[in-house]
Amino acid sequence: MPNLRQLDLNLLKALDALLDERNVTRAAARLGLTQPAMSGMLTRLRESFDDPLLVRVQRGVAPTPRALALAAPVKQVLADIAGLLQPQAFDPATARMTLSIAATDYALRAIAVPFLLALRPLAPSIRVALLPVVNEQLQAQLEQGLVDLALGTPETTAPDLHARILFEERYVCVMRSGHPAAPAPQAGLSLDQFCALDHALVSYAGGSFEGVSDEALARLGRQRRVMLSVKSFLLLPDILRASDLVAVVPRRLVDDADGLVLCEPPLDIPGLTKVLAWHERTHRDPGHRWLRALLLRTSGARA
């Protein structure tokens, strides 16, 4: 019975060359070996397969029936190993895979929507799962393959993940068209007006009535009146259109929203940085690399 412990890749390559060339000298030259080295490998092959494999004839060597039976399988094994060592080809037009993206609803609206619109005609068989981001579970989800990409901020991105900055976002004040406090074009609200209005804000944790705007106001010794707390940015535009509430939101959320008026807040509110993050597990995969490049391009990421 062949001894698999003695059979390595170099022996299989030697057997393949010997069966093709039917000549020890030519087989050695093909592999860049000396004739004695090739003869030694033939001896090891004979021991491994318990068969002469190649016997001397008038012109070179001739394969035994066992050797002839091995020829095609050995070539297939070598081809399979070569395929393992080559980068996997990726064709988006025919690729079938599932990409999972974890993000807040704002990030899905601002980043995932344009990505999906661009993806569909280029890769019609790639499925996308859009998942809510849970910061406490995200690292484990990325490691386990439950999530492939995460749309977050530098503060929520673990240092051992790969990451690229997508864009810098700033906040704007928004209210319905026809709102009594809507400023004239190119004008804005005064700080007193801003603080006197009834505000809505988004609280991802749920139930909070304070956010980055309130922190900025507190540094000025001021407060605003937050009358509504919701968990979803996507719900907010409809609420604003139907009420006299105002809100401070990321600009990309409302840039193209009908029925709303945008103006600059009357105080300095720090913006946010959006980041695309992924695990080492998918870093070199050709399909994931192509998908990340498309997402970066459609989000307007910096080169």
Residue pairs with C-beta under 8 A, 6 or more apart in sequence:
1 50
2 48
2 49
2 50
3 47
3 48
6 44
6 47
6 48
7 48
9 78
9 81
10 41
11 41
11 44
11 45
11 48
12 74
12 77
12 78
13 31
13 78
14 27
14 31
14 33
14 38
14 41
14 42
14 45
15 45
15 53
15 67
15 70
15 74
16 71
16 74
16 75
16 78
17 27
17 30
17 31
18 24
18 27
18 38
18 42
18 45
18 53
18 54
18 61
19 54
19 63
19 67
19 68
19 70
19 71
19 74
20 27
20 30
21 27
21 30
22 54
22 60
22 61
22 62
22 63
23 60
23 61
24 35
24 38
24 39
24 42
24 54
24 60
24 61
25 35
25 38
27 38
28 34
28 35
28 37
28 38
31 38
33 41
42 53
42 54
45 53
46 52
46 53
49 66
49 70
51 64
51 66
51 67
52 64
53 63
53 64
53 66
53 67
53 70
54 61
54 62
54 63
54 64
54 67
55 61
55 62
55 64
63 71
87 286
88 285
88 286
88 287
89 286
90 286
90 287
90 289
90 290
92 122
92 123
92 126
92 287
92 290
93 122
93 123
93 124
94 125
95 123
95 125
95 126
95 287
96 125
96 126
97 126
97 127
97 287
98 126
98 127
98 128
98 129
99 126
99 127
99 128
99 129
99 148
99 149
99 288
99 291
100 128
100 129
100 131
100 146
100 147
100 148
100 149
101 108
101 112
101 128
101 129
101 130
101 131
101 147
101 148
101 149
101 150
101 151
102 131
102 132
102 133
102 134
102 138
102 141
102 147
102 149
102 150
102 151
103 111
103 112
103 130
103 131
103 132
103 133
103 150
103 151
103 152
104 132
104 133
104 151
104 204
104 233
105 132
105 232
105 233
105 234
106 202
106 233
106 234
106 250
106 252
106 253
107 133
107 151
107 152
107 274
108 130
108 151
109 233
109 234
109 252
109 253
110 169
110 250
110 252
110 253
110 274
110 299
111 151
111 166
111 274
111 295
111 298
111 299
112 128
112 130
112 151
114 298
114 299
115 294
115 295
115 298
115 299
116 128
117 298
118 294
118 297
118 298
119 126
119 128
119 291
119 294
122 294
126 291
131 147
133 150
133 151
133 152
133 156
134 141
135 152
135 156
138 147
138 150
138 152
138 156
138 158
139 158
139 161
140 146
141 147
142 148
142 150
142 161
142 277
142 278
142 279
142 281
143 279
143 281
145 281
148 278
148 282
148 288
149 276
149 277
149 278
149 291
149 292
149 295
150 157
150 161
150 276
150 277
150 278
151 166
151 274
151 275
151 276
151 277
152 274
152 275
152 277
153 272
153 273
153 274
153 275
154 163
154 273
154 275
157 163
157 275
157 277
158 277
160 280
161 277
161 278
161 279
162 277
162 278
162 279
162 280
162 283
163 275
163 276
163 277
163 278
164 275
164 276
164 292
164 296
164 301
165 273
165 274
165 275
165 301
165 302
166 274
166 275
166 276
166 296
166 299
166 300
166 301
167 273
167 274
167 299
167 300
167 301
167 302
168 271
168 272
168 273
168 274
169 250
169 251
169 252
169 271
169 272
169 273
169 274
170 250
170 251
170 269
170 271
171 212
171 213
171 248
171 249
171 250
171 251
171 265
171 269
171 271
172 248
172 249
172 250
172 251
172 254
172 262
172 263
172 264
172 265
173 188
173 189
173 194
173 246
173 247
173 248
173 262
173 263
173 264
173 265
174 237
174 240
174 246
174 247
174 248
174 249
174 254
174 257
174 260
174 261
174 262
174 263
175 181
175 182
175 197
175 240
175 244
175 245
175 246
175 247
175 260
175 261
176 182
176 240
176 241
176 242
176 243
176 244
176 259
176 260
176 261
177 259
177 260
177 261
179 244
179 246
179 261
180 244
181 189
181 193
181 197
181 244
181 246
182 261
183 189
183 261
183 263
187 263
188 263
188 264
188 265
188 266
189 197
189 263
189 265
189 266
190 266
191 220
191 222
191 266
191 267
193 266
194 224
194 265
194 266
194 267
195 217
195 222
195 223
195 224
195 225
196 225
197 224
197 225
197 244
197 245
197 246
198 225
198 227
198 228
198 244
198 245
198 246
199 213
199 224
199 225
199 226
199 227
199 228
199 245
199 246
199 247
199 248
200 226
200 227
200 228
200 229
200 230
200 236
200 239
200 240
200 245
200 246
200 247
201 208
201 209
201 210
201 211
201 213
201 226
201 228
201 229
201 230
201 247
201 248
202 211
202 229
202 230
202 231
202 232
202 233
202 236
202 247
202 249
203 209
203 211
203 229
203 230
203 231
204 231
206 229
206 231
207 229
208 229
209 226
209 229
210 226
211 248
212 248
212 269
212 270
213 224
213 248
213 265
213 267
213 269
214 223
214 224
214 226
216 267
216 268
216 269
216 270
217 223
217 224
217 267
220 267
227 245
228 239
228 245
230 236
230 239
233 249
233 250
233 253
236 247
236 249
236 253
237 253
237 254
237 257
237 260
239 245
240 246
240 247
240 260
241 259
241 260
248 265
248 269
250 272
251 262
254 260
254 262
255 262
274 299
276 292
276 295
276 296
276 299
276 301
278 288
278 292
282 288
283 289
